[in-house]
Amino acid sequence: MVNRDLSEQPPEPGCDSNAVLVLEPYYGGSHRMLIEGLREHIPLRFELLTLPPRKWKWRMRGAAMTFSDRLLRTTTCPTFDTVFCSSYLNLAEFLGLIGARIGRPRTIVYFHENQLTYPVRDENERDYHFGITNITTALAAHVVVFNSEYNRKSFLDTIPPFLGRMPDHQPEQVKERIEAKSLILPPPLDLAALDAVTPPAKTGPPVILWNHRWEYDKNPDEFFHVIAQIATQGYPFRLSVLGQSFSEVPRAFNAAQRDFSDRILRFGFEEDRTRYLEALREADIVVSTAHHEYFGIALLEATYAGCYPIVPDRLVYREIFPERLRYRTTAQLRDRLISAICSIENVRSNDHRRIAARFGWDRLRSQYADLFCPEA
């Protein structure tokens, strides 16, 4: 297996019968994790064109021009059997710009998220152009892959009313055409890396973990509101607040760092992957209060690391976590946390790893092999 990054070196001319061109405008987070997993576990030749994970709106607008330009500037443009991209790429635009210069490859688009239902604080802020990009990309692709049924259904069901906003000449059967070539394939987790981290002996007050992006759609206000309630009532616990932050951080985090300083074990983004996995291993309870989640890698990793998961009864969580681990109201979340704290020895002895284990590469490798080599 040979892997090269075309972002750093020009491609070799000619055709490779096992060559996959990977186009990723936002090479970070779950997008990068999936691509690195493919390169490690699928015995094909993956050649990458990527852009750094920032300014996502500009990436969606400009990546097709950038990638086609890089390929067309080579002396002899290579050909590929397959093009694999995320939904951040305007695939229809890229194919129009590149023409036949890379052959007539089979195209696969992976939807980690979709712009039709991605939450915005004010619906008037939604930019319809990004939704159109997702739709035209799905129409242009041979195969459309979603990371969850929730993501697929929410996207497909929103297409008719979304296109209904067009003043006239709406295209027909768009939902049905995309649905016919769609499938569900979760992003595999690197469980071997978690297995390599020795779990610590857990003693003392339980560690409650938050390991999501520090953004409003993850609903940190509800989480810290409940934490404040159980702290006021005197229940013993420690707090680890991880996850990536950006230029605009919700005020709840600064307040939490001040108000719970005597309980905080870790606070902030952990860049070192091994230390991050160690932080997951030392935690006892992981909580989500998200208003938006299409899969939930961070929470599943924490679950496999040994945490007791408490998740809302909505979004993708309904298809992954059993009802007994889901809450419907803020009061139920508070009660679930108090119950877990008061019975922490039982919580530590229960094993919920099997919930996440089914998403390991050992379980999903063959499905990804079939995706790239359907006739093999």
N, C-alpha and C positions, 0 to 999 in steps of 0.2 A: 504494500500500500504506500502510495506517495501522496504527500500533501504539500502544497505550496501556497503561498500568499501572494497573489498577483498585485496586491496593494504595495508590495515592497520590491517586486521584480517583474519584468515583462514575461508574458507567457511564451512558451516554445511554440513554433509553428507546427501545423499538422493536426491530425485527428487521433484521439485516444478513445478506443471503444468503451472504456470504463470511466471516461472523464465526466465529472460533475462540476459545473460552474456554480459557485455559491455567491450570491449577491446579497449583502447585508448592509443596509444603510445605517443601522444602529447597532454596532458591534459591542454590546455590553449586556449585563444582566442575563436574563433567561435566553435572549437571542444568542449570545455568545456561548452560553453553557450548552445549548443544543448543538451548535456547530462543532464545538470542541468534542462533544460526545460522538457525533457522527464520524469525525476524523479518527477517533480512537477505536470505535467499535464496528464500523462498516468498512469492509475491505474493498473500497473503491478509491479512485483518484479524485480528491477534492481540491479544486483550485479556487481561491478566495479573492473576491473584491469586496472590501469592507470600508466603512467610514466610522470615525470615533463616535461614541454614544453621547452626543450633545446636540442641542438645537433640532429636536425631532421634526418640527414643522418644516424647517429648511431641508432636512434629509428627505422627507416625503416629496417635497417640491422638486428638489434638484438632483437626487441620486441617479435617476435614469439618464440624465444628461452626463453626469460625471462618469458613470460606469461605461456607457457607450463610447464616450470620448476616449477613455483609457484604452479600450479594446481596439477602437478604430485607428488609434495612433501607432499601433504596432505594425511592423513591416509586413508580416503575414498574420492575419487574425486567425487564431485557432478555432477549431470547431469542437462542439461538445454534444454528448448524447442527451444530457439533462441539464436544465437550469433550475436551481433551488433558491428561493428567495423568501423573505418575510413580507408581510402585508405592508411594511413601510415603503416598499418599492412600488412605483407605478409601472407594473410589468407591461401593460399595453404600450405605454410610451417608450419603454426600453426596447421592446421588440420592434416597434416602428422605426426607432432611430438606428438600431443595429442591422436591420434588414436580414439578409441571408449570410452575413459575414461570419457568423458562428454556426452555420448550418441551420437545420430545422429541428432543434432539440425539443424533447418533451419537457414541459414546464410544470413545476410544482410550487405552489405558494403555501406558506405556513402562517396561519393566523394565531399569533400569541395573544392578540387583542383585536378589537375592531373599533373603527371610528364612528360607527352608527350608534353604538350604545355606550361608548366610553363616557364616564360621568363628567359633567361640567358643572361648576357652581351656579351658573345661570344659563338656561337653555338658549337664551339669546346670544350667548358667547360661542355656540357651536358653529364651526366652520364647515359648511356643507361640502366644500371642495374635497376634504379628506375622506368623507363618506363616499363620494363619487369615485375617488381614487381606489378605495377598497373594492367597490363594486366592479369597476372596469378591470382591475387586476384579477379578480376572481373569474370574470367572464373570459379573460384572455388565457388563463391557465388551463392546462389539461387536467390537473388534479388540485383540489382545494382541501387543505388539511387544517383542522381545528384542534386545539389542545383540549377541548372539553365539549360535551354536548350543550352545556349552558352557553358557551361562546357561539357555537354553531347556530343554535336555535334563536338566540337573541339577535344575531346578525341577520339570519334569513327572514325572521318574522318582521323585522324592521324595514326590510327592503321595499315592500309594496307601499306602505304609507310614506316612506321617505321619497320614493320616486313619484308618488302622487302629488308632491309639491310642485313638480314641473308644470308650467302653465299649459302645455299641450304636447302632443307627439311623444307620450311616454312609451318607452320600449316595453315589449310584451314578454311575459314568461321569464323574467329575469331571475326571480327567486327559484323557480323550478329548474332552470338551466344550471344554476350554480349548485343547487341541492343535489342534482343527479350525479355530479362528479365530486361530491364532498365526502369526507370521512373524518373520523375521530382518531387521533393518535397523540396521546399525552407526551409531553417532553420528559424523557427518562431522567431519573435522579442518579447522581453519582453516589450510590450507597456504599461503595467500596471505600471511599474517602472517609465516610462516617464510621464504618467498621474499623478503620485503622486507628481511630482515636479512642484511647482507653477511657471508659466512663469512670468518673471519680466516685469515691465513697460519699454518699449523700447523707449529711447529718445537719442538724440545726434547722432554722426556719426555712420553709420552702422558697424556691426562687421562681418568681413569676416573670415570664419572658414576653417581650414585644419585639418582634424582629421584622417589621414591615417598613416600607418606604415612609419617610416622614412627610406625608402629603395629606391633604384634606380628604381625599377619597378613601383613605384607610381609616378615617373616623377616629383619630386619637382622642378627641374631646370626650367621647363616651368612655373610652378605656380609662383615662386618667380620672374622670368623674367617679367611676366605680372604685378605682384604687384609693381615691381620697376617702370614700365612704368606709371601706374596710379598714383603712389606717386609723380613721377617727374612732372606730369601734374597738381598736386595740388588738386586732388580730396580728400575729407575727408573720412577717414575710420579708423577703428581699426582692429587689427589682433589677432586672436587666433590660435595658432599652437599647436595642440595636437597630440596624436598618440604615439605608442610605438617605442622606438629606441633600437638599438642593438650595438654590439661592433664596427661595421663599420658604421659611420653616414655620409651620403653624405655632402660634403662641403657646399652645398647651405644653410643648416640650420644654421651653424655658421655664415655665411655671413649675413643671414637674421636677426639673433638676433642682430647683430651689426648695420646693415643698417636701420632697422625699429624699433629701440629701443623705439622711441618716440610714436610709434603706437601700440606696442605690449600690449595686454591685458593679455594674457596667453601664456606660452611657455613651452612645455615639456609634458611628460606623466603624466596623472592624475590617480594615483592608486586607489583613493577612488571613488567608483562607483557613489555615490550620487553627489559628487562634479563634476564629469565628466558630468553627466546628466544636472546639473545646467549650466555648460559651454555650452552645446548644446542649452539649452533653451534661453540663453542670446544672442546667435548668430543670425544674420540675413540672411547670405548668406553662403552656403557651396559649395565648389568647388572640383572637381576631375579632375586631369590631367593624370590619370593612364594609363600605358601601359599594365597593367595586372589587371583584376578583374573578378572573377567567380561569385560573387553575390553582395557584397558591403554592409555589415551590418552597418558599421560605417556611411556611407552616408545616408542610409535609416533611421537610428536612428535620425540623424540630421534633415532629412526632416520631420519626424514625430514630432520632437521637435519644428518645426515651421520655419525652414530655407528654403530659396529659393534655390533649387539645380541647379547648372550649371555643366553639365557633358559632356564628349566627346562623339561624335557620333561613338562609337565603343564598342566592348566587350559586356558584359552583359547589359550595359546601354540601348541598343536598345530595349530590351524586357521588360524593367521596366519603363523607363522614356519617355514621349512623345517627339516628334521631336522638339517642341518649346523650350524645356529645354536643347537641345543638341547643341554643337558647333562642327565645323569641322576643324577650323584652330585656330592658336594662336591669330590672329587678331580678329576673332569672339569671342573668350573667353574674350579678352580685352574689346571689344565693349559691350558684355553682362554685364560684371562687371560694366563698366561705366554707362550703362543704369540703372542698378539696384541701383547704388549709387545715381544717380540723381533723381530717382523716389522711394526713399526708403519708403516713407509713403504708396504708393501703394503696394510695395513689402511686407511690414509688414502686410497689411490688407488682402492679398491673402492667401488662405489656400491650401497648397499642401500635407497636412497630409494624404489624402486618397490614395496617391501613395504608402505610406508605410503601411497604415492601413490594407491592404489586406494580409499582411504577419504576422499579430498577431496570437497568440495562439488561440484566439477565432475563427479565420477563418480556421486554419490548424489542429486543434486538432483531428478532426474526421478522416482526412487523415492519420495522424500518428497512430491513433488507428487501422485503417484498415491495415496499414503496419505490425503491430505487431500481430494483430489478424485477419487475412484475412477471417476466416470462421465465425467470430462473427456476 
